[in-house]
């Protein structure tokens, strides 16, 4: 007991004599600031000081390295339209329902730049208490769906900013992500496109089976073997989807082709990665409406199809 007391007292004496002031957070490297903010209740920077980041809702110049935020839309279904040349275009109709910025994530606080977008409306009684606390802390309305989009530093938008369908321009390409339709448990012919067995010539009860699943020497089924199982219900991205038309008055967007998901499902739209749009045509970081602009008076905007009839034969 005396040894324990002497050791404890000596340690206290060492701490009291050779105590040095701890370095401030501003002198730590960026990764240390991130760890301190991640695992400590103390703020990494003095949010009231001159180093506080100020985000303004003003148009800026988009650079080749800039990355805008995406939007959340509701898939309304599919139809077909005919353009001015008479060509039939398969169309997916998407509804951009009341998108706003619900949270801004920065390097100083979270270690990266991103924007959290909220879509739709939902009553407080249908949300969990952590979700209600999150919306109240950010000072925004209760949202039905949230999605985080990574952005660059110059594409940050303040919390509460509305993002309309005019965030995209007709004629550009976008990437659409969603959850595919669930097909349930399906066989290999429908799930993987297998040919199947023969209809006759000695084949019995093996017309739609997959056949051999491996050799006897392995003693196991190799991982990734294509077999029967649950089909669909997975997140998939359709790339390079062409925007044909937008209607700002109804917050609708017409895109060419199919997008994943059933009617009423949420899809996430962002600028295409491979077929990048012209930076000079895109509103950056998003479209900011004028004070005297009325959405009800805005007319639909259709992509420019050019002046050459594609059905005319070349001379």
DOBA-268822 format. One record per atom (N, C-alpha, C, O): x, y, z; residue in three letters. Coordinates in steps of 0.05 Angstrom, whole numbers, plus 5000, padded with zeros to 4 digits. Layout:
! residues N
XYZAla ...
! end
This chain:
! residues 315
501749765000Unk 500050005000Unk 501750255000Unk 501150454987Unk 504050235016Unk 505750465017Unk 507150514990Unk 507550734981Unk 507850284976Unk 509150304950Unk 507250434930Unk 507950594913Unk 504650354931Unk 502650464913Unk 502350754918Unk 502050914899Unk 502350834943Unk 502051114950Unk 504351274940Unk 504051494930Unk 506851174945Unk 509251314936Unk 509251354905Unk 509951564895Unk 508451134890Unk 508351164861Unk 506251364852Unk 506751514833Unk 503951354865Unk 501851544857Unk 502651824863Unk 502152004847Unk 503951874886Unk 504752144894Unk 506952244876Unk 506952474868Unk 508852064868Unk 511052154851Unk 509952224823Unk 510952414811Unk 508052084813Unk 506852144787Unk 505452414788Unk 505652574770Unk 503952464809Unk 502652724812Unk 504652954813Unk 504253164802Unk 506852904828Unk 508953104830Unk 510253164803Unk 510853394796Unk 510652944787Unk 511852984761Unk 510053144743Unk 510953314728Unk 507453084744Unk 505553234727Unk 505353524735Unk 505053704718Unk 505453574762Unk 505153854771Unk 507654014766Unk 507454254761Unk 510053894767Unk 512454044763Unk 513054084733Unk 513654314725Unk 512953874718Unk 513753884690Unk 511353914671Unk 511353814649Unk 509154034680Unk 506854074663Unk 507454284643Unk 508454504649Unk 506754234618Unk 507254414596Unk 504554474583Unk 502754304582Unk 504254714572Unk 501654774559Unk 501354604534Unk 503254564518Unk 498954494530Unk 498354334507Unk 498254504482Unk 497254734484Unk 499154404460Unk 499054574435Unk 496154614427Unk 494454444431Unk 495754834415Unk 493054904406Unk 492454744381Unk 494154634368Unk 489854734375Unk 489054574352Unk 489854694326Unk 490154554306Unk 490354954326Unk 491155084301Unk 493955004292Unk 494655034269Unk 495654914312Unk 498354834305Unk 498554544296Unk 500754464288Unk 496454394298Unk 496554114290Unk 496254084260Unk 495054254247Unk 497353874249Unk 496953824220Unk 493953764214Unk 492353714232Unk 493353774188Unk 490553734180Unk 489453474189Unk 487153454198Unk 491053254186Unk 489952994194Unk 489552974224Unk 487652844233Unk 491253104240Unk 490853114269Unk 488353264276Unk 486953194295Unk 487853484261Unk 485453634266Unk 482953464260Unk 480953474275Unk 483153304239Unk 480853134232Unk 480352924254Unk 478152874262Unk 482552794264Unk 482252594285Unk 481252724311Unk 479552604325Unk 482252964317Unk 481253104341Unk 478353164339Unk 476853144359Unk 477453254316Unk 474653324312Unk 472953064312Unk 470553074320Unk 474052844302Unk 472552604299Unk 472052464326Unk 469952354331Unk 474152464343Unk 473952314368Unk 474052484393Unk 474452374415Unk 473652744390Unk 473752914414Unk 471353104412Unk 470353174391Unk 470453184436Unk 468253374437Unk 469153664433Unk 467553844429Unk 471753714434Unk 472853984430Unk 472854054400Unk 473453884384Unk 472154294393Unk 472254374365Unk 475054394354Unk 476954464369Unk 475454314329Unk 478054314317Unk 479054604312Unk 481454654312Unk 477254784307Unk 478055054302Unk 476155234318Unk 473955154326Unk 476955474321Unk 475255664335Unk 473155774315Unk 473855934298Unk 470655674318Unk 468655744298Unk 467856034299Unk 466556134281Unk 468556174320Unk 467856454322Unk 470156634313Unk 469856884312Unk 472356524306Unk 474756674298Unk 474656754269Unk 472656704255Unk 476856884260Unk 476856974232Unk 477156754212Unk 476756794189Unk 477856504221Unk 478156284203Unk 475656134196Unk 475755924183Unk 473356234205Unk 470756104199Unk 470156114169Unk 470456324157Unk 469355884158Unk 468755874130Unk 465956004124Unk 464055944138Unk 465956184105Unk 463456324098Unk 462656224070Unk 464156254051Unk 460256114068Unk 459256004043Unk 456956194034Unk 454956234048Unk 457156294010Unk 455156483999Unk 453756353976Unk 454856193961Unk 451256423973Unk 449556313951Unk 449756503927Unk 447956653921Unk 452056503914Unk 452656673891Unk 453656503868Unk 455056313873Unk 453056583843Unk 454256443820Unk 457256473819Unk 458356683827Unk 458556263810Unk 461456263807Unk 462356153780Unk 460656073764Unk 464856153776Unk 466056053751Unk 466855763755Unk 468255703773Unk 465855593737Unk 466455303739Unk 469055243725Unk 469455323702Unk 470755093738Unk 473355013727Unk 473154723717Unk 471254583724Unk 475154633702Unk 475054343693Unk 475154143716Unk 474153923713Unk 476154223739Unk 476354043762Unk 474054073781Unk 473853923801Unk 472154243775Unk 469954293793Unk 467954063791Unk 467653933770Unk 466654003814Unk 464653783815Unk 462153883829Unk 462253953853Unk 459953893815Unk 457454003826Unk 456053783842Unk 456653543840Unk 454053873857Unk 452453683872Unk 450353553853Unk 449853653831Unk 449153343863Unk 446953213848Unk 444353283860Unk 444153443879Unk 442153163850Unk 439553203860Unk 438152933864Unk 439052733854Unk 435952943880Unk 434352703885Unk 431652743870Unk 430452953872Unk 430852543855Unk 428452553840Unk 426752303845Unk 427652103855Unk 424252323837Unk 422352103839Unk 421652003811Unk 420952163794Unk 421951743806Unk 421251633780Unk 418251613777Unk 416851483792Unk 417251753756Unk 414351763752Unk 413451553732Unk 411051493730Unk 415251443716Unk 414451243696Unk 415851293670Unk 417651453668Unk 414951153649Unk 416051173622Unk 413951233602Unk 411551163606Unk 414751363580Unk 412951423558Unk 414651453533Unk 417051373533Unk 413551563513Unk 415051613488Unk 414151873476Unk 411851953478Unk 416052013464Unk 415552273451Unk 416752263423Unk 418452103417Unk 415852443406Unk 416852473379Unk 418052753377Unk 416652953383Unk 420552773368Unk 421853033366Unk 420853173341Unk 419053083327Unk 422153403335Unk 421153563313Unk 421753433286Unk 420653513266Unk 423553233285Unk 424153093260Unk 422452843257Unk 422552713236Unk 420852783277Unk 419152543275Unk 420452293286Unk 419352073282Unk 422652313300Unk 423952083311Unk 422752023339Unk 422252203355Unk 422251763343Unk 421151683369Unk 423251663390Unk 425351543385Unk 422751783413Unk 424751783435Unk 423451643459Unk 421451743469Unk 424551423469Unk 423551313494Unk 424351493518Unk 426651573519Unk 422451543535Unk 422751753555Unk 422251633583Unk 420251493587Unk 423951713602Unk 423351663631Unk 422851933643Unk 424352123640Unk 420651953658Unk 419752203670Unk 420552213699Unk 419852033714Unk 422152423707Unk 423152443734Unk 422152703746Unk 422052913733Unk 421452693771Unk 420352923786Unk 422253003808Unk 422752853827Unk 423453243805Unk 425253353824Unk 423653493846Unk 422753723842Unk 423053353867Unk 421153443888Unk 422553603910Unk 423653483928Unk 422553863909Unk 423254043931Unk 425953963943Unk 426053883967Unk 428053983927Unk 430753923937Unk 431954163951Unk 431854383940Unk 433054123975Unk 434454343989Unk 437054224001Unk 437253984004Unk 438854404007Unk 441354324020Unk 440754304050Unk 440054504063Unk 441054064062Unk 440354014090Unk 442854014107Unk 442654034132Unk 445253984096Unk 447753984112Unk 450054034093Unk 450153934071Unk 452054184103Unk 454554234089Unk 456854104105Unk 457154154128Unk 458353934091Unk 460653804104Unk 463253914093Unk 463553924068Unk 465053994110Unk 467554114102Unk 469953964113Unk 469653784130Unk 472254034103Unk 474753904112Unk 475253954141Unk 476253784155Unk 474654194150Unk 475354274178Unk 473754104198Unk 474654054220Unk 471354024191Unk 469653884210Unk 469453584204Unk 469753424223Unk 468953504179Unk 468553224173Unk 470953104158Unk 471152854156Unk 472753264148Unk 475053164134Unk 474753144104Unk 476553054090Unk 472453234093Unk 471953224064Unk 469753434058Unk 468453524075Unk 469453484032Unk 467453674023Unk 465153514011Unk 465453343994Unk 462753574020Unk 460353434010Unk 457853604018Unk 457953774036Unk 455753554003Unk 453153684009Unk 451053464013Unk 450853273997Unk 449553494034Unk 447253314039Unk 444753444029Unk 444053664037Unk 443353304011Unk 440953413998Unk 438553264009Unk 438553024011Unk 436453414015Unk 433953304024Unk 431753344003Unk 431653543989Unk 429953144001Unk 427853143981Unk 425253073993Unk 425052904012Unk 423053193983Unk 420353123992Unk 419653244019Unk 421153404030Unk 417453164029Unk 416453254056Unk 415653004072Unk 414752804061Unk 415853034098Unk 415152824116Unk 414352944143Unk 415553134152Unk 412352834156Unk 411452934181Unk 413352844204Unk 414752644202Unk 413453014224Unk 415352954246Unk 414652694260Unk 416452564270Unk 412152624262Unk 411352384276Unk 412252124261Unk 412251914273Unk 412952154236Unk 413851924220Unk 416851904219Unk 417951734205Unk 418352074233Unk 421252074234Unk 422151984261Unk 420752014281Unk 424651884262Unk 425851814288Unk 426852064302Unk 427152274289Unk 427352044328Unk 428252274343Unk 431052374333Unk 431452614332Unk 432952194327Unk 435452294315Unk 435052444289Unk 436452644284Unk 433252354272Unk 432752504247Unk 431452774252Unk 432252974240Unk 429552784271Unk 428353044278Unk 430453234289Unk 430453464282Unk 432153124307Unk 434253294318Unk 436153394297Unk 437153624299Unk 436753234277Unk 438553324256Unk 437353544240Unk 438653744234Unk 434753524232Unk 433553734217Unk 433253994233Unk 433554214223Unk 432653964259Unk 432354204275Unk 435054344280Unk 435254584280Unk 437154184282Unk 439854304286Unk 440754454261Unk 442054664263Unk 439954354238Unk 440654494213Unk 438754724206Unk 439354884189Unk 436454724219Unk 434454934213Unk 433054904187Unk 432355104174Unk 432554664178Unk 431154614153Unk 428654444159Unk 428254334180Unk 426854434138Unk 424354284141Unk 424953984141Unk 426953894132Unk 422953834152Unk 423253544152Unk 423153434124Unk 421353504108Unk 425053264117Unk 425253154090Unk 424752854091Unk 425352714110Unk 423752754068Unk 423152474066Unk 425552304058Unk 425852074068Unk 427352414042Unk 429752264033Unk 432152444034Unk 432052684027Unk 434452334043Unk 436952474045Unk 439052324028Unk 438952074026Unk 440852474016Unk 442952364001Unk 445452544001Unk 445152793999Unk 447752434004Unk 450152594006Unk 451652573979Unk 452052353968Unk 452452803968Unk 453952823943Unk 456652953948Unk 456753173958Unk 458852823941Unk 461452943944Unk 461753173924Unk 461053143901Unk 462853393932Unk 463253623915Unk 466053733920Unk 467453653938Unk 466853923903Unk 469354063907Unk 468854313925Unk 466554383930Unk 470954433933Unk 470754663952Unk 469254893940Unk 467755033953Unk 469654943914Unk 468355173901Unk 465455123895Unk 464055303885Unk 464454873899Unk 461654813893Unk 459854793918Unk 457654693917Unk 460854893941Unk 459354893966Unk 457055093964Unk 457355313953Unk 454755013976Unk 452355183976Unk 451355194005Unk 451454994019Unk 450455424014Unk 449555444042Unk 447155274048Unk 445555214029Unk 446755214073Unk 444455054082Unk 441855204077Unk 441655444081Unk 439855054067Unk 437255174061Unk 436855264033Unk 434655344025Unk 438955254016Unk 438755333988Unk 437155133973Unk 437554893975Unk 435255233957Unk 433555053941Unk 434954983915Unk 436255163902Unk 434754733906Unk 435954643881Unk 433654553863Unk 432254363870Unk 433254693841Unk 430954643823Unk 431854463801Unk 434154373799Unk 429954403783Unk 430554233760Unk 432354383740Unk 433554253723Unk 432554643742Unk 434254793724Unk 437254763732Unk 438954893720Unk 437754603752Unk 440554533758Unk 441854393735Unk 444254403731Unk 440254253718Unk 441154113694Unk 440254263669Unk 438254413670Unk 441654223647Unk 441054363622Unk 440254153602Unk 441653953599Unk 438054193587Unk 437354003566Unk 439653973545Unk 440854173537Unk 440153733538Unk 442353673520Unk 444753553533Unk 446453443519Unk 445053583559Unk 447353473573Unk 446853183580Unk 444553083578Unk 448953043589Unk 448752763598Unk 449052753628Unk 450652903640Unk 447552563640Unk 447552533669Unk 447852233675Unk 447352063658Unk 448652173700Unk 448651903711Unk 446451873731Unk 446152043749Unk 444751663728Unk 442451623745Unk 442851363761Unk 443351153749Unk 442651393787Unk 442951163805Unk 440351103819Unk 438951283828Unk 439650843822Unk 437250763835Unk 437350473843Unk 439250333837Unk 435250383856Unk 434950103864Unk 433149963843Unk 430950043838Unk 434249753832Unk 432849613810Unk 430349463821Unk 430049423846Unk 428549393803Unk 426149243811Unk 426948973822Unk 428648833811Unk 425648893844Unk 426148633855Unk 424548413839Unk 422148443836Unk 425948213830Unk 424647993815Unk 424147743831Unk 422947553821Unk 425247733856Unk 424847493871Unk 426947283864Unk 428947343851Unk 426347033872Unk 428146803866Unk 427646713838Unk 425446633831Unk 429746733821Unk 429546663793Unk 431646453785Unk 433746433798Unk 431046313764Unk 432946113753Unk 435146243737Unk 435246483733Unk 436946063728Unk 439246163714Unk 438646273686Unk 440046443676Unk 436546173674Unk 435846263647Unk 434846553647Unk 435546713630Unk 433346633667Unk 432346903669Unk 434447083683Unk 434747313676Unk 435746973703Unk 437647133719Unk 440247193704Unk 441247413705Unk 441246993690Unk 443847023677Unk 443746983646Unk 445847023633Unk 441446913636Unk 441246883607Unk 442446623596Unk 443346603574Unk 442346413613Unk 443346153604Unk 441546043581Unk 439146103580Unk 442745873565Unk 441245753542Unk 439245533552Unk 437145513540Unk 439945383572Unk 438345173581Unk 438944903567Unk 440544903549Unk 437644693576Unk 438144433564Unk 436344393540Unk 434644553533Unk 436744163527Unk 435144093503Unk 432244023511Unk 431743943534Unk 430444043492Unk 427643983498Unk 427043683496Unk 425143593508Unk 428643533482Unk 428143243479Unk 430743093477Unk 432743183488Unk 430842873463Unk 433242703459Unk 434442613486Unk 436842643491Unk 432742513502Unk 433642393527Unk 433742573551Unk 434342493573Unk 433142833546Unk 433243023569Unk 430742993585Unk 428543013574Unk 430942963611Unk 428642923628Unk 428943103653Unk 430843063668Unk 427143283657Unk 427043453680Unk 429443633683Unk 430143723705Unk 430843683661Unk 433243863662Unk 433244063640Unk 435344123628Unk 430844163633Unk 430644343610Unk 431544623617Unk 432544763599Unk 431244703642Unk 431944983649Unk 434044983672Unk 434345193685Unk 435444773676Unk 437444763697Unk 440144873687Unk 440444923663Unk 441944923706Unk 444445053699Unk 446644843691Unk 448644923680Unk 446244593697Unk 448244393690Unk 450244363712Unk 449644393736Unk 452744303704Unk 454844253724Unk 455544513738Unk 455544733726Unk 456244483764Unk 457044723780Unk 459944703788Unk 460844853806Unk 461544513777Unk 464344493783Unk 465344213781Unk 463744023780Unk 467944173780Unk 469043913778Unk 469343783806Unk 469143913826Unk 469643513806Unk 469843373831Unk 472443423845Unk 472643403870Unk 474543493830Unk 477143533841Unk 477243773860Unk 478843763880Unk 475743973855Unk 475744213872Unk 474544143900Unk 475544243920Unk 472443983900Unk 471143923925Unk 469544153936Unk 468744143959Unk 468944353920Unk 467344583929Unk 466244723904Unk 467044673882Unk 464444913909Unk 463445083888Unk 465045343889Unk 465245483909Unk 466145413866Unk 467845653864Unk 466145903869Unk 463845923861Unk 467246093884Unk 465846343890Unk 465146493865Unk 466746503846Unk 462846613865Unk 461946763842Unk 460546593820Unk 459946703799Unk 460146343825Unk 458846163805Unk 456046263800Unk 454546323819Unk 455346283775Unk 452646383767Unk 450646153772Unk 450645953758Unk 448946203791Unk 446846003797Unk 444246143802Unk 444046393801Unk 442145993807Unk 439546103813Unk 439646253840Unk 441146173858Unk 438046453843Unk 438046613868Unk 436246853865Unk 434846893845Unk 436447033885Unk 434847273885Unk 435847473864Unk 438247513862Unk 434047583849Unk 434647753826Unk 433548033831Unk 431248063840Unk 435148233825Unk 434148513827Unk 434448613855Unk 435548483873Unk 433348853859Unk 433448983886Unk 436149073894Unk 436849083917Unk 437849153874Unk 440549243880Unk 441049523868Unk 439649603849Unk 442949663879Unk 443549933869Unk 445149913843Unk 447149773842Unk 444150043823Unk 445450053797Unk 445450333786Unk 443750503793Unk 447350393769Unk 447650653757Unk 447650633727Unk 449150473716Unk 445850783715Unk 445750803685Unk 447251063678Unk 446451283686Unk 449351023662Unk 451051253655Unk 450351373628Unk 449151243611Unk 451051623625Unk 450751773600Unk 447851773590Unk 447251703568Unk 446151853608Unk 443251883602Unk 442852173591Unk 443652363604Unk 441652193568Unk 441252453555Unk 438752593565Unk 436652473566Unk 439052843573Unk 436853003582Unk 435553133558Unk 436653293544Unk 433053053553Unk 431553153530Unk 430053413536Unk 429953593519Unk 428853433559Unk 427053663565Unk 426753703595Unk 426953503610Unk 426453953603Unk 425754013631Unk 423454203632Unk 423054363613Unk 421854183653Unk 419554363657Unk 419854483685Unk 419054363704Unk 420954733687Unk 421354853713Unk 418754903728Unk 418754903753Unk 416554953714Unk 414055013728Unk 412954773743Unk 411754803764Unk 413554523734Unk 412554283747Unk 414854113758Unk 414353903769Unk 417354213757Unk 419654083767Unk 419953803755Unk 420553613769Unk 419553783729Unk 419653523715Unk 422053523697Unk 422953723686Unk 423153283692Unk 425453243674Unk 424852993657Unk 424152783667Unk 425253033631Unk 424952813612Unk 427752723604Unk 429352883593Unk 428452463608Unk 431052353600Unk 430552123581Unk 428451993582Unk 432452083563Unk 432151863543Unk 432951593554Unk 435051573567Unk 431351393550Unk 431951123558Unk 430851063586Unk 429251213597Unk 431650833596Unk 430650733621Unk 432650803644Unk 435050833639Unk 431450823667Unk 433050863692Unk 432250653712Unk 429950563711Unk 433950583730Unk 433250363749Unk 431150443768Unk 430850673776Unk 429450243777Unk 427450293797Unk 424650273786Unk 424150293762Unk 422750243804Unk 419950233797Unk 418750513799Unk 420050703809Unk 416250543791Unk 414950793794Unk 414650873823Unk 413750713839Unk 415351123829Unk 415251213857Unk 417751183872Unk 417951283895Unk 419751053861Unk 422351023874Unk 424051273871Unk 423751423852Unk 425951303890Unk 427751523888Unk 430151453870Unk 431151223871Unk 431051643854Unk 433451613838Unk 435151853844Unk 434252073852Unk 437751823840Unk 439752033846Unk 441152103820Unk 442351933806Unk 441052363813Unk 442052463787Unk 444452643792Unk 444352813810Unk 446452603776Unk 448852783777Unk 450052803749Unk 449352653731Unk 451852993746Unk 453153033720Unk 454652783712Unk 455852643728Unk 454552723686Unk 455852483676Unk 458852503680Unk 460052713677Unk 460052273685Unk 462952263690Unk 464452233663Unk 466552363660Unk 463452073645Unk 464852023620Unk 464152233598Unk 465952363587Unk 461652283593Unk 460852483574Unk 460352743589Unk 458052823595Unk 462452883595Unk 462253123612Unk 460953343596Unk 461553383572Unk 459153493608Unk 457853723594Unk 459753953592Unk 461753963605Unk 458954143576Unk 460454393573Unk 460154563598Unk 457954623606Unk 462454633610Unk 462354783635Unk 461055053632Unk 459855163650Unk 461355173608Unk 460255443604Unk 457155443603Unk 455955653606Unk 455955203598Unk 452955193596Unk 451655123623Unk 449255163626Unk 453155023642Unk 451954933667Unk 451855163687Unk 453855313689Unk 449755193702Unk 449655383725Unk 451355283748Unk 451055053757Unk 453155443757Unk 455055353778Unk 455055543801Unk 455055783797Unk 454855443826Unk 454655163834Unk 451855043830Unk 451554803830Unk 449855213826Unk 447155123819Unk 445755363807Unk 446855583805Unk 443255323800Unk 441655543788Unk 440455703811Unk 438955593827Unk 440955963811Unk 439756153830Unk 437756323815Unk 438356473797Unk 435256293824Unk 433056433811Unk 433156733818Unk 433956803840Unk 432256893799Unk 432057183804Unk 429757243823Unk 427957083827Unk 429957473836Unk 427857543855Unk 425157573843Unk 423157503856Unk 424957673818Unk 422357723806Unk 421557483788Unk 419657503773Unk 422957263790Unk 422257033773Unk 420056863786Unk 420156803810Unk 418056793770Unk 415856633779Unk 415956363765Unk 415956353740Unk 416056143781Unk 416255883769Unk 413855803752Unk 414155663732Unk 411555903759Unk 409055833745Unk 409155953716Unk 407755843699Unk 410656163712Unk 410756283685Unk 412956173667Unk 413156243644Unk 414655993678Unk 416855893662Unk 415855673643Unk 414155513650Unk 416955673619Unk 416155483599Unk 418155253597Unk 420455283605Unk 417255023587Unk 419054803584Unk 421354863565Unk 421055023546Unk 423654743570Unk 426054783554Unk 426754513541Unk 427054313556Unk 427154513515Unk 427754263500Unk 430654283489Unk 431554503483Unk 431954053488Unk 434654053478Unk 434854133449Unk 432954083434Unk 437054253442Unk 437454333414Unk 438054093397Unk 440053953401Unk 436354033377Unk 436753803360Unk 438153863334Unk 438453693317Unk 438954113330Unk 440354193306Unk 438554253283Unk 436054253286Unk 439754323260Unk 438154403237Unk 438354203214Unk 437354253192Unk 439453973219Unk 439753763198Unk 437853543204Unk 437853423225Unk 436153483184Unk 434153273187Unk 435653003185Unk 436852943165Unk 435552833206Unk 436952583205Unk 435752383185Unk 437152183178Unk 433252423176Unk 432052243158Unk 432552313128Unk 431852163110Unk 433752543124Unk 434352623096Unk 436852473087Unk 438852463101Unk 436652363063Unk 438952213052Unk 441152413043Unk 440552623031Unk 443552343048Unk 445852513040Unk 446152493009Unk 445852282997Unk 446752722997Unk 447152732969Unk 449852602961Unk 450452592937Unk 
! end
